[in-house]
Every structure is written in structure tokens, then in C-alpha cells.
């Protein structure tokens, strides 16, 4: 049986399609790895800022309680712990 030129062209086309698909898979895998690395960095930053925000909220709450306590003492006519000169 003789091999026709269109068979060679078909085989080249098939090989090109397979190579293109393999290249796309490799590129997608690289992109996935990059996105995973980026998401890990973002997660670490979000967790760090969450801790900082939680700490700030606690300090603000403590400060607010102190201000409220001082205000209540003032309203009740009690002496201040640190009176102004």
C-alpha cells in the first residue's frame, strides 16, 4: 500500500495538535503553581493583618473602658486619678 502525502500531512497535524495540547497543559500547570504560591502569600498576609487588627481592637476596647470609667467617675463627682494641674 502506498503512503499518500495527505497521510503525512494528517500525521503532522495530529503531532502538532498533541504537542500544542501538551504545551497548554504545561503552561496551565505553571500558572496553577504560580497562583498557588501567590495565594499562600496572600493568606499569610491576611492572617498577619487579622492578628494585628485583633490586637488593635483589644487595645482600643481597653482604652475605651478606661475613658468610660473616668467619665463615670467625673459624672459622680469622684476625684480623678490624674487630676490636671
C-alpha positions in Angstrom: 0.0 0.0 0.0 1.4 3.4 -0.9 1.5 6.2 1.5 -0.1 9.4 0.2 1.1 12.9 1.0 -2.1 13.8 2.7 -1.5 11.0 5.2 1.9 12.6 6.1 0.1 16.0 6.4 -2.5 14.3 8.7 0.1 12.8 10.9 2.0 16.1 11.1 -1.3 17.8 12.0 -2.0 15.2 14.7 1.5 15.6 16.1 1.2 19.4 16.2 -2.2 19.2 17.9 -0.8 16.8 20.6 2.3 19.0 21.1 0.1 22.1 21.4 -2.2 20.4 23.9 0.9 19.2 25.9 2.3 22.7 25.9 -1.0 24.1 27.1 -1.1 21.6 29.9 2.4 22.5 30.9 1.6 26.2 30.8 -1.6 25.7 32.8 0.4 23.7 35.4 3.0 26.5 35.7 0.1 29.1 36.0 -1.5 26.9 38.7 1.8 26.7 40.6 2.2 30.5 40.4 -1.4 31.1 41.6 -0.9 28.6 44.5 2.3 30.4 45.6 0.5 33.8 45.3 -2.5 32.6 47.3 -0.2 31.2 50.1 1.4 34.7 50.3 -1.9 36.4 50.4 -3.2 34.1 53.0 -0.2 34.7 55.2 -0.6 38.5 54.8 -4.3 38.3 55.6 -3.7 36.2 58.7 -1.0 38.7 59.9 -3.2 41.7 59.4 -6.1 39.8 61.1 -3.9 39.4 64.2 -2.8 43.0 64.1 -6.4 44.1 63.8 -7.5 41.9 66.6 -4.7 43.3 68.8 -5.7 46.8 67.9 -9.4 46.1 68.7 -8.4 44.8 72.1 -6.2 47.8 72.9 -9.0 50.1 71.7 -11.5 48.3 73.8 -9.3 48.6 76.9 -8.7 52.3 76.2 -12.5 52.9 75.7 -13.2 51.2 79.0 -10.7 53.4 80.8 -12.3 56.5 79.2 -15.8 55.4 80.2 -14.7 54.6 83.7 -13.1 58.1 84.1 -16.2 59.7 82.6 -18.4 57.9 85.1 -16.2 58.9 88.0 -16.4 62.5 86.8 -20.2 62.4 86.5 -20.4 61.0 90.0 -18.2 63.7 91.4 -15.3 61.4 92.3 -11.7 62.6 92.1 -9.6 61.9 89.1 -6.6 59.6 89.4 -4.5 62.0 87.4 -6.0 65.5 88.0 -4.9 68.3 85.7 -2.6 70.9 87.3 
